[in-house]
Amino acid sequence: MKEKIKTKLKKDDTVKVLSGKERGKTGRILKIDTVKGKVLVQGLNLVKKAVRKKSQQDKGGIIEIEAPIHISNVSLVTKSGQKTRIGYKFEDGKKVRIARKTGEEI
């Protein structure tokens, strides 16, 4: 069994792509695969896939879906729009994620 990759990113975080064909674009995380170390980002890294009809009403043909991007190629984006790393801080006994650059709570 493969080991899981540790990440501080979570589903619905806004991230910026650091390298590859989608470099510089931002999107929201749809899914995180910790075993393979990949993330699905909404509207980015689109690939065409041939789909067969499953029923009479269902449409077959070529569709575009998001392909996974390696977790190391994305970085969290703050509300102000700059990329940052994620840190943790304890407030009132609770662990809170913070942006390392600005110190704001995520």
N, C-alpha and C positions, 0 to 999 in steps of 0.2 A: 504494500500500500504506500502511495506517495504521501509525502509530508505536505501539510497546508502551509501556504505562504502567509506570513503575518502582514496585515495592512491596517492602516488607520483610516482608510477611506470607507465610506458607507454608501448604501443605496440612496439615490436622490441627491447626492452631492454634485455640485457643479464643478467640472474639471476642464482643464485646458490640455490639449495634446502637445507634447514636447517634441516629438520626432515622427517621421513617416510622411505619407502623402497628405495627411490631414493636419499637419503641423500648424499651430497657431489658432485652430478652431476650438470653440468651447461647446460643451454639451452636458447633459444630465446623465448620471450613471443609472442604467436600467437593471444591471445584474453584475454581481462579482463572483468569479470562479476562483476560489482560493487554492484549489488543488492544481489547476493549470496556471494560475497567476495571471488571469486575464479579466478584463472588464468590458462590458457592452455599454457603449455611449450612444445616447439617442441621436439619430440623424447623422452619425459619423461612421466612416469606414464602410460605406455601403457596397455590397456585392450583389450581383445578379444571380438568382437561383431559379432553376426550372422546377415547377411544381405541377404534379399530376392532379387531375380532377379526383376528388374524393367522393362526390355525390353528383346527382343530376344538376342541382342548382349551383354547386360549387364551381368556381372558375379556375381553370388550369392556366398554364402559361409561364412567362418569365416575370418574377417579382424581384424587388430590391429589398434586402434585409441588412441589418447591421451585423458586421463581423467583429469578433473580439479584438481588442487592442491589449498589448502587454501592460501590466500594472505599472511598470517602471517608466512607461512612456506618457503617463498622465500625471498632472499635478493639480491640487485643489485651487480653486479661484475664490477670493474673498468677495464680499459684496461690492467693494470698490473696483473690482476687476483685475487685481494683480494676483499672480500665482504665489503660493506660499506652501510651506510645510505645515504639518499638524503637530501640535503638542498637547499636553494634558496639564490640568491644574485642578486642585481640590478646592471647592467652594462649599462651605457649610456641610462638610462631610460627603459631598458628591463629586464624582470625577467628571470634569467638563472638558470638552475639546476646545482648543484655542488655535488661532492662526499665529504662527511663529513671527511673521513679519510685523503684524499690527497689534497683536495681543488681544484682538476682539474674539468674542465667543462665537463658535460655529453652531 
